[in-house]
Amino acid sequence: MRTLIFLFWLFPAMVSAQINRSATELAKENIHEYLTAKIFKSCPYQPISYGELTPLDNQNTEVKWAIVHKFEITETKIETDKKVAIQKLYEFIFYLDNKMKVLNARSYTE
């Protein structure tokens, strides 16, 4: 009987955790696509870290979620007739809608 009660208590928590993890993974995939297709089209992209997917309580906008993402972009510059690869660290906040599509992105520095 105790086992059954414990399972009834544990099941909603497991389902909720799986939904949150799936939403976070979908957000990460959409952010990767957004960065490589729209912002940094021709530069190699290397993700470093993602923050927590946090809900926003904006009544008047489509934005429902936000996530912080740190990544590196490798840019090539020509210095004295040589190509030099330079890695730049970027930190962005991505704003997403209910379907985890990127609506807006803002760069920031800590």
N, C-alpha and C positions, 0 to 999 in steps of 0.2 A: 504494500500500500504506500509506504514512504517513497519507494522507487517511482511509482506511478505519479505521485504528487510532484516529486522532483522533476520528472520528465515534462509534466505539464507546465511547470514553472520555467524550465530551461528552454523548451522549444521556441517560444516567442522571441527570446533573446537571441537564439541562433539564427532564426529567420531574419530578424532585424539586422544583425551583423552581416549576413550574407548580402542583403539588399544594399547596405551602405558600402560594402566592398565592391559590389558590382557597379554601383553608381560612380565610385571613385575611379575604377578602372576605365569606365566609359569616358569620364571626364579627361583622364590622362591621354587616352587615344585621340580624342577630339582636339586637345591642346597640341599634341604632336602634329596632327594633320594641319591645324591652323598655322603653327609656326613654320612648317616646311613648305606649305602651299601659298601662304599669303605674306608673311613678314620677312622671312629669311629664305628666299627661294633658291638661291644658288650656293649657299654656304652650308657646310656640314654642321649638324646639330647634335649635341651630346647632352642628354638630361643629367642633372646632378641630384636634385631632390624636389619632392613635392610636399607641400604642406597639407594640412587637414582640409577636407571639403566642408565648408561651413555654410549653413543656411543664412540667408539675408531676409530681413522682414521689410522689404520695400513694397508698399501697397500700390504705388503709381507706376512702377516699371516692370518690365519683363524679367529683369535680373532676379534670380532666386538663390543662386549659389555663388560662392567665391572660393578660389584656391590660389595659393602662392606657389610659384614654380621658379626654381633656380636652374640655369642651364648655361652651357658654353657654346659659342659659335666660333668656328675657325674661319678667319678671313685671311686672304692672301694679299699681301702688299708688295709692291716692287720698290726695292731700295738698292740703289747703285747697281742696276741691271741684274738683280737677283730677286727671285720670288721668296718671300719670307712669310711663313704661316704664323699668324698671331691669334691666340685664343682669348676671347673676351667673355667675361662672366656677366650674365644678365640676370636680373630678378624682376619678375613680372607678377602682377595680380591679374588673374583671369576671372571674368564675370560670365556666368553661364545661366541659361534658362532652365526650365523644368526638364527638357529633353537632353540636357547636358551639352548643348551646342554653345560654342563661344560667341558671346555677344560683344564683348569689349575686353581690351587688355590694356593695362597701364604698367609702365616701367617705374621702378622705384629703387632707391638705394637706402640701405640701413645706416 
